[in-house]
Amino acid sequence: MGALADLLTTRREDILQRFERTVRAHLPAEQLTRSAIIDTIPGLLDEMRTLLRGLDGGEASPTDSLHVSQRVEEHRAQRQDLGYSVTQLVHEYGLLRDCILELMEETGGVLDMKEQRAFHRCLDLAMTDAVTESGRMRDEERRAAEEERSALLHRERAARAEAEEQRALLEGIISQSGDGILVADAQGVLRLFNPEAERQHGMSLSEVHVARWGEQYGLVDEEGHPLPLDRVPLYRALQGEYIRDESIWLRRPDGTRLPVTITARPLRRPDGSPGGAVASTRDVAMRRAMAQEREEALALLDILLATAPVGLSFLDRDLRYVRINNALAAINGVPVEQSLGRTPREIIPKIAPLNEPHYRRVLETGEPVLNVEISGSTAGRGGQVGHYLVSYYPVKDHEGRVSMVGTVVVDITDRKRIEERLRQTSEFRERFLGIVSHDLRNPLGVITLSANMLLRQETLPERALRLSQRIALNAELMGRMIGDLLDLTRGRLGGGIPIAPAPVDLGLLGRRVLGELEVTHPARELRLEARGDLQGEWDQDRLAQLLGNLLRNALDYSPEDTPVTLTLQDEGAGIRIEVGNRGEPIPAELLPVLFEPFRRGELRGHRRSSGLGLGLYIVQQIALAHAGTIEARSTREEGTVFTVRLPRLAPRQG
């Protein structure tokens, strides 16, 4: 039995006690009992011990590996029930590894390579299980969020389009109606006087009480006597009476009289309370032709105010609500009847200061202000913050003066919540990649060191030598991939890839990188064209990484019998680097997204690259860190050429 298996047998309780102390010191486990922290760990240790014992006969048996996997799944499920994040779970496995290895070191035990590999493989399996399950759950959440966001955006666009259509339709009907249309509010003050009403009366709207309407607008009977108040149709409509096709005369300021028929009726709000009165006047000769149009216009007006899916309101020049629909009243948390005549500062005091500058701008300029995002709390949301998309429109009188401001309010609170959830998910993914990549370096270092030690043994059998070379090669590839992931994390979350500029001869550096690639690609022709002064201050290691990534990309995506050319050109205050190959041209639609992370193309023979698709992204980030640029062009005639331009002196960071 190996040293580690013996340790797991004889010092099992010491490991559990040490693990409990370490978890409480490094993870938020203050409220957890010992049993909750330990839970499935003893079973996992037992299965690891069984697996390690089985190594005496060679490799671990599939049955033992399966039992370890089952224990890992049980542990992950138990930790998820406790509210562990994937980062905490991976961290906990790392703490378990440290506890066992520290105790091994204290007891003077020595691990053989077979036992060491099996031990690390068990914990790597546990970490991989945590990462895989987290990725699956994250993908499901992201997919659900995207579907919800798409549906919400679709409904929002439809509601906005419908509101715009209804608003435009209402304005058109009122202004183009062949009937004179007059509207009094619930207080009996005239509020609306359309162009046909102005033509019939020979004057424009004066906001006077209906009691003075007969005197102000010259309402007379057939003999020319002024109509008494109790015969004025609009006044009677305010009292609840419905008047249809009643004949009166209008005495105009120029002395002429116009016979009209008038229809008036009270207006009711959706809740049934009085909302004012509306009257339509018609030349007797035009009555029959315009009757149907009048009824349709009034019906559309009622439908718009009662059923619009977005908030609608009209405010006068004193910024008092003249009209407001139920949708906006619900957002504000104040009923319609209690909103009329009041200002936004009285109804929505926390949002009003954000709205008022836009109201004033519309009143002063006569121009609409569209799609302004405003956030704040209202009574309608119980004091919680909501997010709204607000548009402000001028309402002009017959002389073109802005008399009111109309608003359309779309509640986008749900959309903003979804966008924030997506942003947090994206940030979590980037941080997770950085953490996992960093933690993978330690076991990878052990693998690389072990492989190199085997390669230095002169008595190693041929088959073992080939296997060791394969392990070392793949470990190097893994190291490059992990480095790429760390560079991705630095680029996305850390403010860019760090550089340390120092004097560099780019010509010598280019020859060195080309020489290294010639060793690994002996059948390929690599050309170097270096012209002019190529001295400057750059980060040599990062520049070597940039050249290596571009050249490897060119080798991967070009035929075996074609050359790859590296051109280094002095351009005075800067230098130009070009890497060209004669492979198939890159499709035009891919060029704009070529430098995005995780972009990989098809290799020769329809194979895919073994990398992560981060090479060109990292090249771009290195160029940007040096205050440089990168671009790509690709045609069948010229081939594919990547061009990097760098200033001769890179900026120093910090």
N, C-alpha and C positions, 0 to 999 in steps of 0.2 A: 504494500500500500504506500502511495506517495506521501510526501510531507504535507501537502495541502489537504489531501483526503484525511490524513491523520489529525490535522489541526481541526477540521470541521467536525470530527468525531469527539475529540477529547476536550476541545475548548469551545464547544458550541454555545454554552451559556455566557461565556466571556464575550463572544462575538455579539450576541444579542444585547447584552448590557451596554457594550461600547457603541453599538449601532443606535440604541435608544438615546444615549447621551448626545451622540453626534447629530442625530436628526433634530433633537430639541434645540441644539445650538445653532443649526444652520437653516432650519425650515420653520415656518409658522405652525408649530405643533404644540403650543402651550396648553391648549384646551383638550388635547387628545390624551386618553389613558394609555398606559403601557400596552395593554392588550390590543388597542387599536393601532398603535405604532408597530408592534411586533407582528401580530396577526399571521399573515401568510409567509413571513420570512423564514420561520423554522422549516416549513415544508420545502421551500425553495432551497435552503441549505442542505436538507436531506437528499433531495434529488441531485444536487450538484455533487454531493459526496458519493452517491451511488454511481454517477457518471464517471467521476474521477477514479473510483476503484476499478471500473471496467477498463480503464486504460492499461492495466497490467497485461491484458491480453492483446493490446494493439489499439485500434481506434475505438471511440465510444460507440456503443450499439445504438441503432435507430430507436429502439424502445426507450433507452435512457434519455436520449435527446428529446423524444416526444413527451416524456414525463416532465422534463425541465420546461418545455414550451407550455404545457398545461398549467404548471405552477406560475409561470410568468403571466399568463392570461388571467389567472385568478387574482394575482397581486395587482395587476393593472386595474381590473374591475373594482377591487376593494378600494384602491386609492382614488379612483374616479368618484366612487360613492362618498368619499371624504372631502371631495372638492379639489383634489390635486390638479394642477395644470400639467401639461406635458413637460414643461421646463422643470417643474418641481420633481416630477417622477424620474426624469433622466438624471437630475441632480442627486436624487436619493440613491439611485443605482450606483452613481459614482461614489457616494459616501460609503455604501456597503462594500464596494471594491477596496476603498482606502482602509476601512476598518479591518478587513481580513488580511490585507497585505501588511499593515502596520503590526498586527498581532503576530504574523508570520516572522516579520523582521525581529520583533522583540524576543521571540522564542528561539531565534537562531536557525529556523528552518530554511531549507534551500529548495527552490522550485526547479524541477527539470523542465525542459522546453515543452515536452508533450503535455505535462500537467498545466503549465502556464498558458499554453494556447487554448486548451479546453476550458480553463477557468475564464479567460477573457472572452472566449466565444460565447459562453453562457450569459455573461453580463451584456455583451454586445447584442445578443439575441433579445434580451429584455429591453434594451434601449430601442432597438429597431421596432419591436412590437409596439412600444409606446408611441414612437414617431409615426408609424404606419396608421395606427388607429386614430391618432390626432389628425393626420392629413385627411383621412376618410371623412371624419366628422366635420372638419373645416370645409371640405369641398361640398358636403351636403348643405351646410349653413350658407355658404356663398351662393350655391345654386338657388336655394330658396329665397335668399335676399335679392338676387338678381331678378327672379321671376316676380317677386312682390314689387320691386322698384319699377320694372317695365310696365306692370299692370297699373301702378299708381300714376306713372307718367302718361300712359295712354288715357286714363280717366281725366287727368288734369288738362291735357291738351284738348280733349273733347269738350270738357266743361268750358274752357276758355273760349274755344271757337264758337260754341253755342251762345255764350254770353255776348260775344262780340257781334254775332249775327243778329241776335235779338235786339241788342242796343241800336245797331244801325237800322234795323227794320223799323223799330219804334220811332226813331228820329225822322226817318223818311216818311212814314205814314202821317205823323203829326204835321210836319212842315209842308207836305205836298197834298194834304187832304183838300178836297174841294169844298168841305164844310168849314165854317168858322168853329174853332174849338176853344172853349174857355173852361178853366178849372179853378175852383176855389178850394182852399184847404179847409180843415175842420173848424178853423176859427172864422171862416167866412171871408178870408182875404183872397183876392184874385191872384193866382200864381202863374197861369198859363194862358197865352193869347196868341194863337198861331197866325201865320201870314194871311190866311183867308179871313179870319176874324178882324184883323187890322184893315183889310180892304173893305169889308162890309161896314165897319164902324167909322172908317176914315181917320183912325187914330191908333196909336200903339198902346200897349199895356200900361196901366197905372195900378200899382198894388194897393187898391182901396178896398174897404170892407164892402160886402155885398149890399149893405144898407144904402150906400151912396152910388151903387152901380147905375140905377136908373137916371140919376142926375148927371153923373160923370159921362155916361155913354149915350145919352139922349134917347131913352126908351119911351115911346109914346104909343097911344092907341090909334085906331084908324082916323079919329077926328083930330089927332095931334095933341091930345091932353097927356101930360106926363103920367106914367104908370105908377100907382101907389105900390108901396113895398110888398103888400100881401098879394100883389098880382105879378111881381117879378119872378119869372120861372126859376132862376138860379137860387133865389132866396127860399122859394117853396121846396126846392130839391134839398136844400140844407136841412129843412124841417122834416125830411123823410118822404116827401111827395114825389111821385114820378109823373113828369109832364111829357106829353108826346105830341109833336106837330102842332103846337099852339102858335097862332099868328100874332106877331107884333110888328111895330115899325121902328126903324132906327133913324133918328134925326142926326145927320152928319154935321160937322163943323162948317161945311160950305153951304149949309142950308137945304141940301137935298134930303129926301127921305127914301129909305129902302125898305120894302116889305120883305120880311123873312118869316120862316117857320122855325120854331125853337123846340128842341127836345132837351130835357134836363133830367138828371137823376142823381140820387145820392151815391156817394162812393163808400164802400165798405172795405175795411181791412180784412185780411184773411181770418182774423179772429171774430169778425162780425161787427166790430166797433165802427162808429162813424169815422170816415176819412176825408170828408169834404163833399164836393159836388162837381159834376161836369155837365157842361151844356154845349150843344152843337147847334149852330145857326146856318140856315141855308136859304139862298135866293129861292123864291117860290118856283122860278122857272127851272132851277137845277135840282129840285127836291128828289124827284123820282130817280134820276140818274146817279145820285150820290148816296142814296139811303143805304144800300148794301155795303158800300165801302166804309161808311161811318161805323156801322155795327161791327165790322171786322176789325177796324182799328181799335175800337174800345175793348173788344174782346182780347186782342193781342196785348194791349196795355195791361189788362188785369192778369193775364196768364204770365207775362214776363215778371211782374212784381211778385206774384204769388208762388211761382214755381222755379225761378232761376236757381241753378245749383251752386252759384257763387254769390258772394256778398256784393250787394249793389246799394249805393247811397248817393244822394245829392245834397250838397251843402251850399248855403247862400254865401254872400260876400262877407258876412259876419261869422262864417264858419259854424253855422248852426244847421243841424240836420233838417232838411226839408222833406226828404223821402228816404226811407231805408227799408230793405226787405227783411224777411224773416231769417234768411241765411246769415246775413251780417249781424242782425240783432242777437242771434244765437252765439256767434263768435264773441261779440262784445259782452254777452251776459246780461243785457238790459232789454226788456220787451220793446217792440216797435213803438207802441203808444207812449212809452216813457222816454223814448229817444228823440222824438220830433221836437224841434225848437231848442234842443240842448246842444252844447258844443262837445267835440271829442274830448277835451280836457275834463269835462264833467263825467263822461261815460267811461273813457279808457285813459286815465291819467298817465299811465306808464308808457303808453304807445304814442299818445298825442304829440309829444315834443318831436318825435321822429316824423310824423305825418305833416305837421304844419308847414315846414319849409317847402314841401312839394305843393301843398294847397296854394300857398302864396305865389309860388313860381307860375302856376297855371293861371291864377288870377291876373298876374302882372304881364305875362307874355302871350297868353292865349294859346299856348302850345301844350300838347299833352306830355306827360311824363310817364313812361312805360316801364313795367316790370321791375319795380323797386322791391328788393327783399327787406322786410322789416321783421324784427323779433321783439317779443315782449309778452308780459303776462296780462291776462284779462279775466274778468269774473266768469266768462263763459268757459274757461279752462280751469276753473277752481284756483286761480292764482299761479298756475304753472305756465312756463314760457312756451309760447307758440311761435311758429314761423309762417310768414305770409308773403305772397307775391301781389303787390298792389300797383294798379295803373290809375292815373289821374287824367281826366278829360275835361276840357272847357265846355261849358254850356252857354251858348251865346244868344243874345236877344236879336230882334229883327234888324237892329242897327250894327250888329257884329260885335257888340260889347259882351264881355264875359260876365254873366250874371250869377252863375253857379259853377260848382266843381262836382263832376260826377266821378265816382270811384268804383272800381271793380276789384274785389278782394278774393284771392284764391288761397285757401289754407294748404300750405306745403309742409306742415309739421311732420307728417309721416314720411315724406320724401327725404327731408333733412335727416331724420333719424336713421333711415336706411343708408344714406350716404356716409354718415358717421360710423355706422357699424361696418361698412365696407372698408373705410379708411383704417379702422382699428384692426380689422382682420389682415389687411395688407401689411401694416406695420408689425403685427405679431409674426407673420410669416418671415419677414426679413430678419427680425431679431432671432427667431428660432433657428434660421439657417446659420447665423453667425455663431450661436451657442453650440449647436451640434458640430459644426465644422471645427471649432476650437477644441472641443472635447475629443474628437476623433484623432487628433494629432498624437496623443500619448500612445494608444494601442498601435497606431500605424508606425510610430517610431520603434516600438518593440519588434514589430514584424520586419522592418527594414534592417535593424541592427542584427536580428537573428539570421536573416538571409545573407547579409554580408559576412557574418562570422562563418557560416557554412561554406561560402565561396572561397574563403581563405584557407580551408583545409585541403591539403594536397592529396590526401588519401580518399577523398570523397568519390564514391562510385559515379559512373557516367550518368546514369538515370537521375540520381540524387542531384548531381551538378546541374542537369537541365532543369529540374524542378526548382532548384534554388535560384537559378537565373530567371526563371519565369516569375517566381515570387518577388524577386528584387525589381524586375521590370514593372510588374503590376503595382507594387508598392509605390514606385516612383510616379506612375500614372495617377494613383490615388492621391498622393501628396500634391501633385499639380492641381487635381480637381478640388481638393480641400482648400488649397491656396486661392483658387479662383473663387470659391464660395466666400472666403473671408474678404477678398477684394470686392466682391459684389456687395457684401454687407457694409464695408467701409464706404463704397461709392453711394449706396442708397440711404444709409442712416448716419454715417460718420462724417459727412461733409466732404467726401472725395477721398481718393487714394493719396496717402501721405508720400512726400518725396523729400530727399536730402540732396540738393544740387551740389556738385563738385566738378572740378575740371575733368573733361572727358574728350578723348580723340574719337570722334564718331567713326572715322575710317577704320581704326584698329578694332573698335568694338564690332563693327559690321563684319570684318574678316573673321573675328573669333566666333561670332554666332553662326556664320556660314560654315566654318570649319566643323563646329559641333554637329550641325545638321548633315553634313556630308558623311560623317561617320555612321549615322543612323539611316541615311538614305543613299547608300553607295551607288545605286543605279541611276540616280537623278543628276541632271546637269544644273548646277547652281552658279549664277553669274553675279559678279559684283562690279558696278560702275561707280567709282568715287571721283568726284571732281571738285577742285577748289579747297578752300580752308574749311576744315570740318571740326575745328576746335570750338569748344563751348563749355557751358556749365549746365549739366543736367544730372539727374539721378541715374547713374550707370546701370545699376541692377534693373531698375524699372524700364530703362530704354532697351536693355537686352531682352527683357520680357516682351516689350512691344514688338521688337524685330522678330523674335522667335515666334510669337503668335501669328504675325502676318505671314511669315515664310512658311510655317507649318500649314496654315490655312491654304496658301497657294499650292503647296505640294499635295495636299489632300484633294483639291478640287481641280486638278489639271492632269492631262494624260501623262503616262510614264515617259513617253519619248519626246516630251516638250520641255524646254528650259524654264526655269524660274529666275527672274532678274531682280536684284536689289540695287536701286539707284540712290546714291547719296550726293546731293547737289548743294554747293555753297550759293546762297542768295543774299549775300551782304549781311543785313541785320538778323537774318535767320537762316535756317537750312530746310531743305526739302527731302523727304524720304519717300521713295516710291517702290512698291513691290508689285510686279506684274507677272501674270501667267496666261497661258493660251487655252484655258479650259472653256467649257460651255458658258456663254454669257449668262449673267444673273438676270432673272426676269425683272422687268421694269417695276412691277408692283412691289417687289421685295426690297428694292434699293432704299426707300424711305425708312424701313424698319430693320435694316441690316444690323445696326449697332445696338438693338435692344437685347436684353439678356435672354438666354435660353432659346436663341435662334440657331437652328442647325439646318444645313441643306443636305441634299442627296449627294453622296460621294460617287466616284466612278464605280460602275457595276451595281448601282442602286443600293450601295451600302450607306449606313448612317455613321456619322462621326462618333467615336467612343467618348468624346468629351461631353461637357454639360451645355455647350452652346454659349459659353461666356467669353470666349477668346476675343472676339471683336468688340464686345462691350468693354472689356478691361483695356483693350488698346485705346478705345475712345477716352476712357477715364484717365489713363496715363497721359494722353495728349492734352486733355483739359487741365490736368494738374500742372503741366508745364506751360499753361497759357497758350496752347497750340490748338490746331484744328485737324480734322480728318474727314476725307470724303472718298467716295468710290464711284468709279465709272466702269461700265461693262458693255462692250459691243462685240459682235462676231469678228469684225475686222481688226480691232485693236486688242481684243482680249479683256481681261479684268485687271484693273489697276487701282490700288489703294494708295492715296497720297496723304502724307502727314506733313504739316508745316509747323515748325517750332521756332520760337525766338531763340537767339543764341545764348541768352542768359535767362534761365528759368527763374520764376519768382520763388523767393524763400518763404516757407510757411512758418506760421507762429509769430 
